[in-house]
Amino acid sequence: MRTSPSLRRKLISVAAVSAALVTAATASVAVAQAAAPEAAAVPAAQTEAAPGTVAERLIVGYKSGATEAKSNRAADADAVAKGKEAGEDLDFQRRLGTGAALVDLGENLTRTDVADVVAEYKADPQVAYVVPDRLNTPKADPNDTEYAKQWDLFETTAGMNVPGAWTTSTGSGVTVAVIDTGYVTHSDLAANVVSGYDFISDTAVSVDGNGRDSNPADPGDWYNANECGAGIPASNSSWHGTHVAGTIAAATNNGKGVAGIAHGAKISPLRVLGKCGGYDSDIIDAITWASGGSVSGVPANSNVAKVVNMSLGGDGACSSATQSAINAAVNRGTTIVVAAGNENDNVANHSPGNCNNVISVAATNRTGAKASYSNYGSLVDISAPGGQTSTGTANGILSTLNSGTKTPSSESYAYYQGTSMATPHIAGLAALMESANSALTPAQVESAIKTNARALPGACSGGCGAGLADAAKTVQAVSGSGGSTGGTTFTSSTAVSVPDNGAAIESSIAVSGRSGNAPSALQVGVDITHTYRGDLVIDLVAPDGSTYRLKAASSSDSADNVNTTYTVNASGETANGTWKLRVQDTAAQDTGRLNSWKLTF
C-alpha cells in the first residue's frame, strides 16, 4: 500500500483571509449525470480537492451487495483495474468508518486524468458514489477574562438566555465531540476535557511529526505566505478547536476566566484540521468514531458523544460520503451541529451546512441581526450569537485560547467571530437538553430548539432558520417544566412518485382542531428519495392557495435525497384546512419519490 509523499501535498485553503478563516473544498458544478464514462461528462468540481487544486484521492462508496464494500483486497483490485482502464496508477489506501474506500490517485495527475478515473467508477453499477477527498477549513474569524463580557449568554437583546437554563441543567453526563483543530491545554477548560483522537492521516497537514494517534493536542496550524496557495498571505495559529470547546464547556464558578454553556459536560477533542485545513476522509472517520462507530485501526471510543460540533466546512453540495457518515451517526443517536458558513451566501452552496440530518447554524451579531458574514437560506435551522468584531472587538465571542503565534505558548482568552462561534452555542444547548432528558432523539433535539426559539431581534435577509435560540425555554420544554417540545404533528405517509422532468405532484394533509392562525415557525418535515435533489422544487401550499417556497432547484446541489425540516412563517394563514406539499422535478435523468411529509404546529 503506497503512501503519497508529503512533499507533493498541495493543500489549498480558500479562506477569504481578509474577512474570515472560511471555506475551502470544491464548488460543485451541476450537470445531468453522465451515462457513459466520458471524461468530459465529469464536472470540474468532481476532480478538485479545493478550487484550483486537482484531487489526489477519491472516496468511493460501494453498494451494500458489492464484494468491494466488505473486502479491502477486492477494493484494492478494483482500484488497480480502474486505474489500468484510465491509464493511471491507483492505490486503495484504507477503509473509512462508513465502509467507503479511500483511493489514492498517484502523482502529477491533471483534471482530465482525474475525470477519466471518476468516469470509470461512475460507470460501475456496483459503485454508489465517488467523490473527491475535499479540503475543509475552520469557520471562524479570529480577532485580537470574565463572564461580564459574555454578552452572548445573557444580554436581553441578543443573548441566548443561557443562565435561565442552568437551574435545570448544566450538561452533566453528556460528552460533546469537537471535530476541529484539536486542543491546546488551558486551565479554564482542562477539568472538562476527556480523551479524544488525532484523525489527521497526512503528515503535511498534521505537522506533529506523525499520522493518526491517540493524542489530539493542537501543535498549531500556522502557515507561511503562499504555502496554502498562491496569493494567500501568512497566518498565525488559530487554536480554533480550543476556542470552540471553551464556549461549550469552559469550567464555571471556578473564580477565573469564562463560563461554558454546558459547563457540566465533557469535551472530547477530535483533531481533523491542521495546516491549510483538513480532508473529508478524516472528518468522516471522526464523525463515525465520535458517535460510537468503528474505524479500522482506531481503538474503540470510550467517550461516545451525544453531540458533535463541526465548526468547519467547504464549498459545494453535501457529498454522499459525508452524508452517509452523518446519517449513520444520527441513527446511533448523536446530534450533529454544524456551521452554516461565513460567505454571506446561501448555505445550499456550502457543506456540511447543507447536509441533511444536521442542525445548521447561522450567526447573529450583538443587535440580534444576521452577522454580515453569515450564510443564510432555507437550509439554516437556527441562529445563535456569532459576534461581529468589525463593530468593536468586545462585540465578538470571548473564549479560551493560547497566545502562541505558531506553537503553543501561554494560555489566554480572545474574541473571535464566525459561524464557528455560533455553532458551539447550539452544541452546548443540545448538551444541556440531553442532560435534562437523556431519552431525546436528534430529531427531537432539533425540533425543540426550533419550536422554542424567539423571533430574531434584528434583520435577516434570505432566511435565518426558526429564529434566535432560547436556552432557558428550550431546556424547560424538554425537562417538562415549560416551553414546547414541538406541538401537534399532522402527517401524510402516502408515497407519491415524482416523475422525471415532469409535472408537479401534490400530497395533502387535512389539519383540524386548531384555533386561529398557523405559527410563525411552522415546521414542515420532508422525506424525499431522489438521486439528484438539485432538480427538485418544493413548495408548501396553504389552505387558501398561498405558496411558500421551501426549496428551489439548484445546479450546485448534486447530493441524493431530501430529508430535512423547513421552517415557515405561516402566521398569516388559518391553521385549519387542507395543506399541500407540491414537488416538481425540473431536469431529466433522475427520478424520485415523496415518501412522507408532516406539519408540526
C-alpha positions in Angstrom: 0.0 0.0 0.0 1.6 3.3 -1.1 1.5 6.5 0.9 1.8 9.6 -1.2 4.9 11.7 -0.4 4.1 14.6 1.9 6.1 17.0 -0.2 3.6 16.7 -3.1 0.5 17.5 -0.9 -0.7 20.8 -2.2 -3.3 21.7 0.4 -5.1 24.9 -0.7 -7.1 27.0 1.8 -9.7 29.1 0.1 -10.1 31.2 3.2 -11.1 34.7 2.5 -8.3 35.8 4.7 -9.2 39.4 4.8 -12.5 38.6 6.3 -12.6 35.1 7.8 -11.0 31.7 8.0 -13.7 30.4 5.9 -14.5 27.7 3.4 -12.3 25.5 1.3 -13.0 22.4 -0.7 -14.8 22.2 -4.0 -17.6 24.2 -5.5 -19.9 21.8 -7.3 -21.0 22.4 -10.8 -24.2 20.5 -11.5 -24.9 18.8 -14.8 -27.1 16.0 -15.8 -25.5 12.8 -14.6 -23.4 11.0 -17.2 -24.5 7.7 -18.6 -21.1 6.8 -20.0 -17.5 7.0 -18.7 -16.5 10.0 -20.7 -14.1 12.5 -19.0 -15.9 15.5 -20.5 -19.1 14.4 -18.7 -17.4 14.7 -15.2 -17.9 18.2 -13.7 -14.7 20.0 -13.0 -15.6 20.3 -9.3 -15.6 16.5 -9.0 -11.9 16.5 -9.9 -10.8 19.0 -7.3 -9.8 18.8 -3.6 -10.3 22.6 -3.4 -11.0 25.2 -6.1 -8.0 25.3 -8.4 -6.4 22.2 -6.9 -6.6 18.8 -8.5 -7.8 16.0 -6.3 -5.2 13.5 -5.1 -7.6 11.0 -3.6 -11.2 9.8 -4.1 -13.8 8.5 -1.6 -15.6 5.5 -3.2 -18.8 4.2 -1.7 -19.8 0.7 -3.0 -23.4 -0.6 -2.9 -24.0 -2.9 0.1 -24.1 -6.1 -2.0 -20.7 -5.4 -3.7 -17.7 -7.5 -2.7 -15.6 -4.3 -2.7 -17.9 -2.9 0.1 -16.6 -5.5 2.5 -13.2 -6.7 1.2 -10.2 -4.5 1.2 -8.4 -6.9 -1.2 -11.4 -6.5 -3.6 -11.4 -2.8 -3.3 -7.7 -2.6 -4.0 -8.1 -4.9 -7.0 -10.9 -2.7 -8.3 -8.8 0.4 -7.9 -5.9 -1.2 -9.8 -8.3 -2.4 -12.6 -10.0 1.0 -12.9 -6.6 2.7 -12.9 -5.5 0.5 -15.7 -8.5 1.4 -17.8 -7.9 5.1 -17.2 -4.2 4.8 -17.7 -3.3 5.7 -14.1 -1.7 4.1 -11.1 -4.4 3.9 -8.4 -4.0 2.5 -4.9 -6.6 1.6 -2.2 -5.4 3.4 0.9 -7.9 2.4 3.7 -11.5 1.7 4.7 -13.3 4.7 6.2 -15.6 4.3 9.1 -18.7 4.4 6.8 -17.3 1.5 4.8 -16.3 3.7 1.9 -12.9 3.2 0.3 -10.2 5.9 0.1 -8.3 5.6 -3.1 -5.0 7.4 -3.9 -4.7 8.7 -7.5 -1.0 8.7 -7.8 1.3 11.6 -8.7 1.0 14.6 -11.1 -2.5 13.9 -12.4 -4.3 16.6 -14.4 -8.0 17.3 -14.1 -8.6 15.2 -17.3 -6.7 12.3 -15.7 -8.9 12.5 -12.6 -12.0 12.9 -14.7 -11.1 9.7 -16.5 -10.8 7.8 -13.2 -14.1 9.3 -11.8 -15.9 8.3 -15.0 -14.7 4.7 -14.6 -16.1 4.5 -11.1 -19.3 6.2 -12.1 -19.9 3.7 -14.9 -19.6 0.8 -12.5 -23.2 -0.3 -11.3 -21.7 -1.5 -8.0 -20.5 2.0 -7.1 -23.0 4.1 -5.1 -20.9 7.2 -5.3 -17.4 8.6 -6.0 -16.4 12.0 -4.7 -13.0 13.8 -4.3 -11.4 13.9 -0.9 -12.1 17.6 -0.3 -10.3 20.0 1.9 -12.2 21.8 4.8 -11.0 24.8 6.8 -12.1 26.4 10.1 -15.3 28.6 10.0 -14.2 31.5 12.1 -12.6 34.9 12.0 -10.0 35.3 14.8 -9.5 38.8 16.2 -7.2 40.0 18.6 -11.5 37.4 31.1 -14.7 37.3 32.5 -18.3 36.4 32.5 -19.4 40.0 32.3 -18.0 40.2 28.8 -20.0 37.2 27.6 -23.0 39.2 26.3 -23.9 36.2 24.0 -25.0 34.2 27.1 -27.2 36.7 28.9 -27.9 40.1 27.3 -31.6 40.7 26.8 -31.4 41.9 23.2 -29.3 39.3 21.5 -28.1 36.9 24.2 -29.2 33.2 24.2 -30.8 33.3 27.7 -28.4 30.6 29.0 -28.3 31.4 32.7 -32.0 30.6 32.9 -31.3 27.1 31.8 -28.6 26.4 34.4 -31.1 25.9 37.3 -32.4 22.9 35.3 -29.3 21.5 33.6 -25.5 22.1 33.3 -24.8 19.3 30.8 -23.7 16.7 33.3 -23.3 13.2 31.9 -23.0 14.3 28.3 -19.9 14.2 26.1 -19.6 16.7 23.2 -17.1 15.8 20.4 -15.4 18.8 19.0 -14.2 17.9 15.5 -11.7 20.6 14.8 -8.0 21.6 15.2 -7.6 19.6 18.5 -6.9 21.0 21.9 -4.2 23.1 23.4 -4.0 22.9 27.2 -6.0 25.5 29.1 -6.6 25.6 32.9 -10.1 27.0 32.4 -11.1 24.0 30.3 -8.9 21.1 31.3 -11.2 19.7 34.0 -13.9 19.1 31.4 -11.6 17.5 28.7 -11.7 13.7 28.2 -9.7 11.6 25.8 -10.1 12.2 22.1 -8.2 11.3 19.0 -6.0 12.7 16.2 -7.6 11.7 12.9 -5.2 13.5 10.6 -3.5 10.9 8.5 -1.4 13.2 6.3 1.8 14.4 7.9 1.9 17.5 5.7 -1.4 18.5 7.4 -0.8 17.2 10.9 2.6 19.0 11.3 3.1 17.0 14.6 5.5 14.5 13.0 3.1 11.6 12.7 -0.2 10.4 11.4 -3.2 9.2 13.4 -2.7 8.6 17.1 -4.5 9.0 20.4 -3.1 12.5 21.1 -5.4 15.3 19.8 -3.1 18.0 21.0 -3.0 21.1 18.7 0.6 21.9 17.7 -0.6 25.0 15.8 -2.0 25.5 12.3 0.1 28.5 11.2 1.4 28.8 7.6 3.7 31.0 5.6 2.7 33.2 2.7 1.7 31.2 -0.4 2.1 27.9 1.5 -1.6 27.2 1.2 -2.0 28.6 -2.2 -0.7 31.4 -4.4 -1.7 34.8 -3.1 -2.7 33.6 0.3 -0.8 35.5 3.0 0.8 34.1 6.1 -1.4 33.2 9.1 -0.7 32.6 12.8 -2.1 29.6 14.6 -5.8 29.9 15.3 -6.2 27.5 18.3 -9.7 27.3 16.8 -10.8 24.0 18.5 -9.9 25.3 21.9 -11.9 28.4 21.4 -14.9 26.4 20.3 -14.5 24.0 23.2 -14.4 26.8 25.7 -17.8 28.2 24.5 -19.3 24.8 25.1 -17.8 23.6 28.4 -15.3 26.0 30.0 -15.2 25.4 33.7 -17.6 27.7 35.6 -17.8 29.0 39.1 -14.1 28.4 39.4 -13.1 32.1 40.1 -11.5 32.7 36.7 -12.0 33.2 33.0 -15.2 32.5 31.1 -18.3 30.3 31.6 -19.2 27.4 29.4 -22.7 27.0 28.2 -22.8 23.3 29.2 -20.1 23.5 31.9 -21.1 20.2 33.4 -20.5 18.4 30.1 -17.2 16.8 28.9 -15.3 17.7 25.7 -13.7 15.0 23.5 -11.4 16.8 21.1 -11.1 15.1 17.7 -8.3 16.6 15.5 -9.1 16.8 11.8 -7.9 20.3 10.8 -4.2 21.1 10.6 -2.0 23.2 8.3 -4.2 24.6 5.5 -7.3 22.7 6.6 -8.3 19.0 6.6 -9.8 16.4 4.4 -13.3 14.9 4.2 -11.9 11.4 4.7 -10.5 12.2 8.1 -13.7 14.2 9.1 -15.9 11.3 8.0 -13.9 8.9 10.2 -14.1 11.3 13.2 -17.9 11.6 12.8 -18.2 7.8 12.8 -15.9 7.3 15.8 -17.4 10.1 17.8 -20.8 8.6 17.5 -19.7 5.1 18.5 -19.0 3.6 15.1 -16.0 1.5 14.3 -13.0 2.8 12.3 -10.3 0.5 11.1 -7.0 0.9 13.0 -8.6 3.1 15.7 -9.3 1.8 19.2 -13.0 1.7 20.3 -14.2 5.1 21.6 -14.7 5.1 25.4 -16.3 8.5 25.3 -19.1 8.2 22.8 -20.6 11.6 22.1 -24.3 12.5 22.3 -23.5 15.8 20.5 -20.9 16.5 17.7 -19.8 20.1 17.0 -18.4 20.8 13.5 -17.3 24.5 13.1 -15.8 23.8 9.7 -16.8 23.5 6.1 -16.1 23.7 2.4 -17.8 24.7 -0.8 -20.3 22.6 -2.9 -23.1 20.1 -2.3 -23.0 17.8 0.7 -21.2 14.8 -0.7 -22.7 11.3 -0.5 -19.7 10.2 1.5 -20.2 12.9 4.2 -24.0 12.4 4.2 -23.5 8.7 4.8 -21.4 9.3 7.9 -23.8 11.9 9.2 -26.8 9.6 8.7 -25.1 6.7 10.5 -24.2 8.9 13.4 -27.7 10.3 13.8 -29.1 6.7 13.6 -26.8 5.9 16.5 -28.4 8.7 18.5 -25.8 11.5 18.1 -26.9 15.1 17.3 -24.8 16.8 14.7 -24.4 20.6 14.9 -22.6 22.4 12.0 -21.6 25.9 10.9 -23.7 27.4 8.1 -20.5 29.2 6.9 -19.1 32.7 6.6 -19.5 33.6 2.9 -22.7 35.7 3.2 -24.1 33.3 0.7 -26.9 30.7 0.6 -25.9 27.7 2.7 -27.1 25.4 0.0 -23.7 26.1 -1.7 -21.7 25.0 1.4 -21.0 21.7 3.1 -21.7 20.3 5.7 -24.1 23.2 6.5 -26.3 22.0 3.6 -26.3 18.3 4.6 -29.5 16.5 5.8 -29.8 15.4 9.4 -27.8 18.2 10.8 -28.6 21.4 12.8 -27.2 24.1 10.5 -26.4 27.3 12.5 -26.3 30.9 11.2 -24.6 33.7 13.2 -26.1 36.8 14.7 -24.4 40.0 15.9 -24.9 41.9 19.2 -28.0 43.6 18.0 -29.6 40.2 17.0 -29.4 40.7 13.3 -27.7 38.3 10.9 -24.0 38.9 11.1 -22.7 40.4 7.9 -20.6 37.4 7.0 -23.1 34.6 8.0 -24.6 32.3 5.4 -28.4 32.1 5.2 -31.1 30.3 3.4 -33.9 27.7 3.8 -31.5 25.0 4.9 -30.5 27.1 8.0 -32.2 25.6 11.1 -31.4 28.1 13.8 -29.4 31.2 14.6 -27.1 31.8 17.6 -24.6 34.5 18.6 -21.5 34.5 16.5 -20.4 38.1 17.1 -19.2 40.8 14.8 -15.8 42.4 15.7 -16.0 45.0 12.9 -18.3 47.0 15.2 -15.9 46.6 18.1 -13.7 43.8 19.5 -16.0 43.3 22.5 -18.8 42.5 20.2 -17.2 39.2 19.3 -17.4 35.9 21.3 -14.9 35.6 24.1 -13.5 32.2 24.9 -10.4 30.2 25.8 -7.3 30.4 23.6 -3.5 30.4 23.5 -1.1 33.3 23.0 1.3 31.4 20.7 1.6 32.8 17.2 3.0 29.5 15.9 3.5 26.8 18.6 1.7 26.8 22.0 2.7 29.4 24.5 0.8 30.8 27.5 -3.0 30.3 27.8 -5.2 33.3 27.0 -8.7 34.4 26.1 -9.7 36.2 22.9 -12.7 37.5 21.0 -13.5 35.6 17.7 -16.3 36.0 15.3 -17.9 33.5 12.9 -20.5 30.8 12.4 -17.8 28.7 14.1 -18.6 30.6 17.3 -22.4 30.4 16.8 -22.3 26.6 16.3 -20.9 25.7 19.8 -23.7 27.8 21.4 -26.2 25.3 19.9 -24.0 22.3 20.6 -23.8 23.5 24.2 -27.6 23.9 24.3 -28.0 20.3 22.9 -25.8 19.0 25.7 -28.0 20.8 28.3 -31.1 19.2 26.7 -29.6 15.7 26.6 -28.6 16.0 30.3 -32.1 17.2 31.2 -33.7 14.4 29.2 -31.5 11.5 28.1 -34.2 9.9 26.0 -34.2 12.7 23.4 -33.5 11.7 19.8 -31.5 14.0 17.5 -34.8 14.9 15.7 -36.4 15.8 19.0 -33.4 18.0 20.0 -33.7 19.9 16.7 -37.4 20.2 16.9 -37.4 21.6 20.5 -34.6 24.1 19.7 -36.6 25.4 16.7 -40.0 25.4 18.4 -38.7 27.4 21.4 -36.7 29.9 19.5 -37.7 33.6 19.6 -38.1 35.9 16.7 -34.7 37.3 15.5 -34.3 40.7 17.2 -32.7 42.1 14.1 -32.9 41.8 10.4 -32.1 38.8 8.3 -32.4 38.7 4.5 -32.5 35.3 3.0 -33.5 33.0 5.9 -32.0 32.5 9.3 -34.0 29.5 10.4 -36.5 29.4 13.2 -35.0 32.4 15.0 -32.6 33.0 17.8 -32.2 30.0 20.1 -33.5 30.4 23.7 -31.6 28.1 26.0 -33.9 28.5 29.1 -37.1 28.0 27.3 -35.8 25.0 25.3 -34.4 23.2 28.4 -37.6 23.8 30.3 -39.5 22.3 27.5 -37.6 19.0 27.3 -37.5 18.7 31.1 -41.3 19.1 31.3 -41.1 22.4 33.2 -42.3 24.7 30.5 -41.9 25.6 26.8 -42.9 23.4 24.0 -41.4 20.2 22.7 -42.9 20.6 19.2 -46.7 20.9 19.4 -49.2 18.9 17.4 -48.0 17.0 14.3 -50.1 16.1 11.3 -48.5 13.5 8.9 -49.1 12.1 5.4 -47.3 8.8 4.9 -48.8 8.0 1.4 -45.9 7.7 -1.0 -46.2 9.6 -4.3 -43.8 9.1 -7.3 -42.1 12.2 -8.6 -41.9 12.0 -12.4 -38.6 12.8 -14.1 -38.6 16.3 -15.6 -42.4 16.2 -15.4 -45.4 17.9 -13.9 -45.6 18.8 -10.2 -47.2 16.3 -7.8 -49.1 17.2 -4.7 -49.7 15.5 -1.4 -52.4 16.7 1.1 -52.7 16.9 4.9 -56.0 17.9 6.5 -55.5 20.0 9.6 -58.3 20.3 12.1 -58.8 21.0 15.8 -56.5 24.1 15.7 -57.6 27.6 16.7 -56.5 30.8 15.0 -53.6 31.1 12.6 -50.6 28.8 12.0 -47.4 29.6 13.9 -44.6 31.9 12.8 -42.3 28.9 13.0 -44.4 26.2 11.3 -42.2 23.1 10.9 -42.5 21.3 7.6 -40.8 17.9 7.7 -40.0 16.4 4.2 -38.8 12.9 3.3 -38.0 12.5 -0.4 -35.9 9.9 -2.1 -34.2 11.3 -5.2 -30.9 10.6 -7.0 -30.2 14.3 -7.7 -32.0 16.6 -5.4 -30.8 19.7 -7.2 -33.5 19.0 -9.7 -36.3 19.5 -7.2 -38.5 22.5 -6.4 -40.6 22.1 -3.3 -43.5 24.4 -2.2 -45.9 24.4 0.8 -49.4 25.3 -0.3 -51.6 26.8 2.4 -55.4 26.2 2.6 -56.1 29.5 0.8 -53.7 28.6 -2.1 -50.8 30.8 -0.9 -47.5 29.1 -1.7 -44.3 29.1 0.3 -41.1 28.1 -1.4 -39.2 25.6 0.7 -36.6 24.6 -1.9 -35.5 25.9 -5.2 -33.8 24.0 -7.9 -30.0 24.3 -7.6 -27.3 23.4 -10.1 -24.8 23.1 -7.2 -26.8 20.7 -5.1 -25.8 17.3 -6.5 -26.4 15.1 -3.4 -29.1 12.5 -3.1 -32.5 12.8 -1.2 -34.2 15.5 0.8 -34.7 14.5 4.4 -35.0 17.7 6.4 -37.3 20.1 8.3 -38.1 23.6 6.9 -39.4 26.5 9.0 -42.1 28.7 7.5 -43.6 31.9 8.9 -47.3 30.9 8.3 -48.7 33.3 10.8 -50.9 34.9 8.1 -52.6 31.6 7.4 -55.6 29.9 9.0 -54.3 26.8 10.7 -57.3 24.5 9.9 -57.8 23.3 6.4 -56.1 21.3 3.7 -52.4 21.9 3.3 -50.4 20.6 0.4 -46.8 19.8 -0.4 -46.0 20.4 -4.1 -42.9 18.8 -5.6 -41.6 19.1 -9.1 -38.6 17.5 -10.9 -37.3 20.2 -13.3 -34.5 18.3 -15.1 -34.0 15.0 -16.8 -32.3 11.7 -16.0 -33.2 11.3 -12.3 -36.3 10.0 -10.6 -37.7 10.2 -7.1 -40.4 9.6 -4.6 -42.1 11.6 -1.9 -42.2 9.1 1.0 -43.9 11.2 3.6 -44.2 14.7 5.0 -45.5 16.4 8.1 -46.6 19.7 9.7 -45.8 20.5 13.3 -47.8 23.4 14.8 
